[in-house]
Amino acid sequence: MSKKFIKRREQREKKRIALERIDILFSLAERVFPYDRELANRYVEIALAVQQKAKVRMPRKWKRRYCKRCHSFLVPGVNARVRLRQKRMPHVVIKCLECGHIMRYPYLREKKERRKKKEAEGKLIQKGRKIIKEKPSED
């Protein structure tokens, strides 16, 4: 095997391990948060350091669970306020109640993905504004 192939395989393995560690740290932060917020925030900081060191993207499920400014672990209703807004483009607004930082995420893509998934399950016919599910014909 060539050195390039081995190096690429090692790099892939490092990234896999980093993602696994990030997942573990965020799971721990989620579990510990009700008892010790500082420890949960520390777990988030460590996960961010691992992510930066390994040069991997933060998984979407965890990316929206920490504040980009103060790096605190966010729990909706406790230290974060979550609102849905329809102005201009539909989006989710998450406000960190620790530092006041506001994060906005569009959710149009999720709607499109959900619609495509439904189309794959059964054909959809669009009439005007309504989307009607077509019944499979029995021959």
C-alpha positions in Angstrom: 0.0 0.0 0.0 1.2 3.5 -0.7 2.0 6.0 2.0 -0.7 8.3 0.7 -3.4 5.7 1.1 -2.2 4.9 4.6 -2.1 8.5 5.6 -5.6 9.1 4.2 -6.9 6.1 6.2 -5.3 7.4 9.4 -6.8 10.8 8.8 -10.3 9.2 8.4 -9.8 7.3 11.6 -8.8 10.4 13.5 -11.9 12.2 12.3 -14.1 9.3 13.2 -12.7 9.2 16.7 -13.0 13.0 17.1 -16.7 12.9 16.1 -17.2 10.0 18.6 -15.6 12.0 21.4 -17.7 15.1 20.5 -20.8 13.0 20.7 -19.8 11.6 24.0 -19.0 15.0 25.5 -22.3 16.6 24.4 -24.2 13.6 25.7 -22.4 14.0 29.0 -23.2 17.8 29.0 -26.9 17.0 28.4 -26.9 14.5 31.3 -25.0 16.7 33.7 -26.7 20.0 32.9 -29.6 19.8 35.5 -27.1 19.3 38.3 -24.0 21.2 37.3 -24.2 23.8 34.6 -20.5 24.8 34.8 -19.4 21.2 34.2 -21.8 21.0 31.2 -20.3 24.2 29.8 -16.8 22.8 30.3 -17.8 19.6 28.4 -18.9 21.9 25.5 -15.6 23.8 25.5 -13.6 20.5 25.4 -15.8 19.2 22.5 -15.1 22.5 20.6 -11.4 22.1 21.2 -11.5 18.5 19.9 -13.5 19.6 16.9 -11.0 22.4 16.1 -8.0 20.2 16.6 -9.3 17.4 14.4 -10.7 19.9 11.8 -14.1 18.2 11.6 -17.5 19.8 11.2 -19.7 19.9 14.3 -22.7 17.5 13.8 -25.9 19.5 13.2 -27.7 18.0 16.2 -25.0 19.5 18.5 -24.2 22.6 16.6 -27.4 24.2 17.7 -27.1 23.2 21.3 -24.4 25.6 22.4 -24.0 29.4 22.3 -21.5 30.6 19.7 -20.5 33.5 21.8 -20.2 32.2 25.4 -20.0 28.5 24.6 -22.6 27.5 27.2 -24.7 24.4 26.7 -28.2 25.5 25.7 -31.4 23.9 27.0 -34.6 25.4 25.6 -36.7 26.9 28.4 -33.9 26.9 30.9 -31.1 29.1 29.5 -32.3 29.5 25.9 -35.4 30.9 24.3 -36.6 29.3 21.0 -39.0 31.0 18.7 -40.2 30.4 15.2 -40.4 33.4 12.9 -42.1 33.6 9.5 -40.9 37.1 8.3 -39.1 37.0 5.0 -38.0 33.4 5.2 -39.1 30.9 7.9 -36.4 30.6 10.5 -35.8 29.5 14.1 -34.5 32.1 16.5 -32.5 30.9 19.5 -31.6 33.4 22.2 -29.0 32.5 24.8 -30.2 33.8 28.1 -26.7 33.7 29.5 -25.1 36.3 27.2 -28.1 37.5 25.1 -26.6 36.3 21.8 -29.2 35.6 19.1 -28.8 32.8 16.5 -31.0 32.3 13.5 -31.4 29.1 11.5 -33.6 28.7 8.4 -35.9 25.7 8.4 -37.0 25.8 4.8 -34.5 23.1 3.9 -36.0 20.7 6.6 -39.4 21.3 5.1 -38.2 20.5 1.7 -36.4 17.3 2.9 -39.6 16.2 4.7 -41.7 16.8 1.5 -39.2 14.8 -0.6 -39.3 12.0 1.9 -43.1 11.9 1.7 -42.9 11.9 -2.1 -40.6 8.9 -2.0 -43.1 7.0 0.2 -46.1 7.6 -2.0 -46.8 9.8 -5.0 -48.1 13.3 -4.1 -50.2 15.3 -6.4 -50.1 19.1 -6.0 -53.4 20.9 -6.8 -53.3 24.7 -6.1 -52.0 25.1 -2.6 -53.0 21.6 -1.3 -50.9 18.6 -1.6 -53.0 15.4 -2.0 -51.6 11.9 -1.5 -52.4 9.7 -4.5 -53.7 6.3 -3.7 -51.8 3.5 -5.3 -53.9 1.9 -8.1 -54.8 -1.7 -7.6 -54.8 -3.6 -10.9 
